[in-house]
Amino acid sequence: METVGPQAEVRLRSLHRIAAGAPNEALGYLEPQLKLAEARDLRTRIIELSVAESLAFVALGDERRALNAVARALELAQPDGYVCIFDEGPTLARLMVDAQHRGIEREYVGHMLEAIGSSGENHRDRVASLGISNSGLVEPLTAREIEVLQLLESGLLNRQIADHLVISVGTVKRHTANIYGKLGVETRTQAIVRARGLALP
């Protein structure tokens, strides 16, 4: 099961630093890893590796291939509304703006740029100003809904959340619908943005 937990996040941050600082070395690792992930149909892993690949191509001055890599990541990420994977600073934000201008997942990219800031600053700082707290909601989130929300934020798919919590996919969808209603949002991306301002226990 592919997840974006704390250890995976540390691994990704390290990979992104290597991609920016030693791009040829990074690409030597990324290319076979991408082929392996594609052969196994590991969508989350393909997205992660594609983002790192785009940063390596930028470091090499190959904007065309960088844009192709980020476009691949965006097209795979859009159906499930991934956000956190793309919060990698101004270089990636600029690539996403370029992708948006070329009509690549335009609405989805717009939501993400709003979430992380168009210049790539940390979106936690941006949404902290919303001042939302669980106690301030008209109907507070239940403990289970907070759990589901945290898993949504980590980038897990509905099936992965269901497996993690040992519940059905239908139950995950019901919890997600309740979360959307309580937060006053309509999409996973919007829920994640609002969640960043929640004072979660």
N, C-alpha and C positions, 0 to 999 in steps of 0.2 A: 504494500500500500504506500503510495507516494504522499508524503506530507511536507509541510513547510514549518516544522517545529523549530525550537531554539537551536538544536545542533545543526539542522539543515541551514538555518539562517546564518550561523557563524561560517559554515562552509561556503555559502554563496558570497558572503561579504569578502572572504579571502580570495575566492575565485575572481570576483569583480576587481579587486585590487591588482591581482596578477594580470588580468586582462588589460587593464589600463597601463600598468608599468612594464610588463613583459609580454606584449601581445603575441609575438611569434610562438613563445613557449606555451601561452594559453591556448592558442589555436591548435597546436599540436596535440593538446589534451582534449579540447572541445570537439574537434571533428569526429574522432572515433566514438566519443561518448554520445554525440548526437545520433550517429548511425545506430548505435546500440539501443538508445532510447526509442528511436523511431521503429526499429525492428520489434521492440517489445510493446509498442504503443503506450509509452509512459508519457502522457500529455503534460503533466506538471513538470516533469524533468526536462522535456523538450523546451518548454517555455523558459525555465531557469537557464538552461544552456544557451538558448538563443539570445537571451538578454546579455549574458556574459560575452557571447560571440560578437554581438553588436558593439560592445564597448571595446573589444580588441580591435575590430576593424576601424573604429574611430581613431584609436591610438596609432594605427598604421596609415591614417589619412585616406582610407577607402570608404568614402561616404556612401557609395552605391550599395556595397555589400553590407555595410552597417544598417542601412535602411531596409534592405531585404531581410536581414536577420530579425530586426525589431518588428517588421511587418508580419513575419511568420509567428513570432511570439504573440502579437496582438490578436491575430486571427484565431489562434488556438485558445487564447485566454478569454476572449469576449463572451462566449456562451455562458461561462460561469462567473463572470464579473471579477476576475482577479484584480487586485490593486497593489498589495504589498510588494509583490515581486518586481513591480516597475518603479518603486520608490528608491531610485539609485542616484539621485543628484541631477545637476543641471545638464550633463552630457546626454543622459538618457531622456530627460524631459525635452531637450531640443530635438532629438530624433523623433520623439512622439509627435511633437508639433509639426515636423516635416511630414510625417506619415499622415497626420490629420489633413494637412494642406493638399496631399495627394489623394485624398478620399479614402484612406485606409482606416476602416472602423471609426469613422469620424465622430459619431455620437459617444461611443464608448471611450475614445481617447479624450474627448472633451470632459467627460465625467471624471476620468482619472487625473487630468491636469488640474481640474478644480480641487480634487481631493489632495493631491500632493503639492500643489502650487505650480504655476506655469514655469517658474524658474527652477523648479526642482527642490525647493527648500522642504524641510521635513514637515509633512502634513499634520503631524501631531501638534506642532506649534500653531498652525493655521486654525485648526478646528477647536483648539482649547478655548478660543475666544467665544465659542458658541455657548459655553456655560451650561451645558446640559448635564443633568445628573439623574440617576435612576429615581431618586426620591422626588424629583421635580416633574416627572412624567405624570400625565393624568392617570394612567394605569401602569404601575411599575412592572418591569420585566420579572418573570419568575426565575428561580435559580436555574431551571432547565433551559429557559430561553437565553439566559446569559451564557450558559455553557455552549449552546448552539451558536450564538452570536460570536463567541470567541473562536470557535472552530471555523465559522464562515470567514472571519477576519484572517485566519492563518492560511486560507486558500484551499481548504478541503472541499471536495465535491460532495453533493448530497449523499451518494453511496458511501463515501469514505466517512462522513459524519455518522451515518447510520451504523456502519461497522464499528466505529469508535465507541459509540454510546450504546450499542447493542439494541437498537430500535429499528423500525422499518423506515424505508425511504419516505413512505406516505406520512409517517409521524414527523420526520424531519421537515417535510414540506409544510405541514400544519404549523409546526413551531415557527418556521420561517415566515409564514403568512401572518402569524400573530405578532412576531417581532416587527415586521414591516408596518402593520397597523398601529402598534403602540408608538413606534418612532416617527410615524407620519411619512414614510418613504415608500418607493415602489420597486426599487431594485436592490440587488446585493451590494453594488458599489455605493449607493446612497446610504444603505444601512451601515456599511463599514465606516463611512465618513462620519455619520452621526455617532457611531460607537466610540470613535476616538475621543469624543468629548464626554463620554459617560464616566461617572465615578463608579467603576465596577468593583465589587468586593474582592 
